[in-house]
Amino acid sequence: MMGMRELGTNVGSVLASLMFVWAIFKNHFPYRLRGPIEKYIQKLVKFVYPYIQITFHEFAGEHIKRSEAFSAIQNYLSKKASAQASRFKADVEKDSKSLVLTMDEYEEVPDEFNGVKVWWVLIKHTTNSQSFSFYPNPDEKRFFKLSFHKRHRELITGPYIEHVMKEGKAVFLKNRQRKLYSNNPSKHWYGWKSTKWSHVFFEHPSTFDTLAMETKKKEEIKNDLKKFRQGKEYYTKIGKAWKRGYLLYGSPGTGKSSMIAAIANFLDYDVYDLELTTVMDNTELRNLLIETSSKSVVVIEDIDCSLHLTGQRVKKKEKDGDEEEKDPIKKKEKEESENKASKVTLSGLLNFIDGLWSACGGERIIVFTTNYVDKLDPALIRRGRMDKHIEMSYCCFEAFKVLANNYLDINSHDSYAKIESLLGETNMTPADVAENLMPKSDEEGVETCLNSLIEALEKVKEEARKKAEEEERLKAEKEQKDKEESAQEAVKVDENSANSVVKEN
Ligand SMILES: Nc1ncnc2c1ncn2[C@@H]1O[C@H](COP(=O)(O)OP(=O)(O)OP(=O)(O)O)[C@@H](O)[C@H]1O
């Protein structure tokens, strides 16, 4: 097919020369013959070279900005090129580790769409103009040329181009260097800049594959995220902001941060780490939230601690109120310190989450984390505010197998049965299991690591047994004490009633 088209190209250029020669000599032909001859030549050209070519320029017209279509095509072809072309231009992108291959100039890349073949080629024209231009390299003009059979004009100029644009943008989002934003003022070393968020590159390696958790739970979360990502039309239809709220709860070290990173990596989103304790008031919170970009995960960690400053403070004020009201100096001092502290209220936060993003659109995930779910205000965890509650639990056997694979590259071992039964009887966080699985030196092999885990689990089990025994003993002691006290009370009551009977007599 390719050979045919190349042949066609050659024949085509021969015919083009024929047209040129015809243009020069046509005056020597009788007038009435000129029309039919011209018609036949054109028919012949169309028959022998029935291909259409479309060009997409890097900088079109007066635009200084690179054409979006050009970039999208480039990204789209970078995926195709690595499989098809033989000459590449390699570029180190993203994390300085992965190579991004793009097609070299004049390298032809074939593509197929609904069974129709098309060909792309990148062409570079260099001129030697001395003129001033805003373009990055004014003497170099690049464009993509797309060739296809004229029979497929409709399919290619419509659905195919749309498909290329969409895929190209998706590749761009995947390859871009994602960012971790933070609003903590201590990280704002460039105080003169007006931006509210500072950022570093987001490079957390955690993914759903490396996350230690039951497979069923992982799949459920992944499916939820997929549904969310594809739900643009659904959210528009129901008139709600395209956002989803997750509440992650579990003891420290159960992997809440790892889960957030896995979510961001799965969706290719940026991460905004919102430190609520440094946000002065609802206006500042509003401004911060407005500045977050689409395709991001906004994280508010340890929500129970962040909101101490509001809900808890009000309660405390009510309690201490009388005392402080009496001392005007104390009262003023307290008011001043409260003014300095964060004034973000729970209702302010919830209102923003509910309302603000409906107005500015874009896809966002908001994640709240807490170590103590019972401490939270019921209004915050009510379903609807947080769409999904995810419990990050202690390490189960399935989670252990993921960690053993991550750290020791093993899928099974003789000691697995023992570990499984020990994990069933103890509460150890994945962080502690991981700590034991990590070789401490080069000499430590799989055996040593697994043994050290077994030892640690046995120790935890023993401690838990002792703790339970101690609790049982204290409980029994208390019950005994309560019994004795109520017996004494009963004696007292009897004596008192006896006395009153004596007095009456
Ligand atoms: N479920 C898990 N899967 C894989 N690794 C985990 C998991 N849980 C913990 N780890 C390991 O333990 C370390 C600490 O975990 P992580 O910071 O995610 O826990 P956390 O629940 O966010 O803790 P904290 O509440 O203290 O912030 C991580 O660096 C990771 O290596």
The ligand as an ORCA input file, in Angstrom:
! r2SCAN-3c Opt
* xyz 0 1
  N      -1.328      0.769     52.705
  C      -0.027      0.967     52.448
  N       0.509      0.516     51.303
  C       1.803      0.686     51.025
  N       2.665      1.302     51.851
  C       2.201      1.768     53.004
  C       0.823      1.630     53.351
  N       0.653      2.180     54.561
  C       1.819      2.653     54.947
  N       2.775      2.417     54.026
  C       4.196      2.767     54.128
  O       4.376      3.453     55.356
  C       4.787      4.800     55.197
  C       3.854      5.733     55.962
  O       2.555      5.666     55.408
  P       1.636      6.939     55.133
  O       2.399      8.195     55.333
  O       0.968      6.753     53.837
  O       0.612      6.732     56.314
  P      -0.473      7.725     56.871
  O      -1.652      6.894     57.213
  O      -0.658      8.852     55.942
  O       0.200      8.203     58.192
  P      -0.029      9.579     58.971
  O      -1.435      9.573     59.470
  O       1.006      9.488     60.052
  O       0.244     10.674     57.990
  C       4.715      5.084     53.728
  O       5.876      5.744     53.303
  C       4.601      3.729     53.055
  O       5.863      3.345     52.609
*
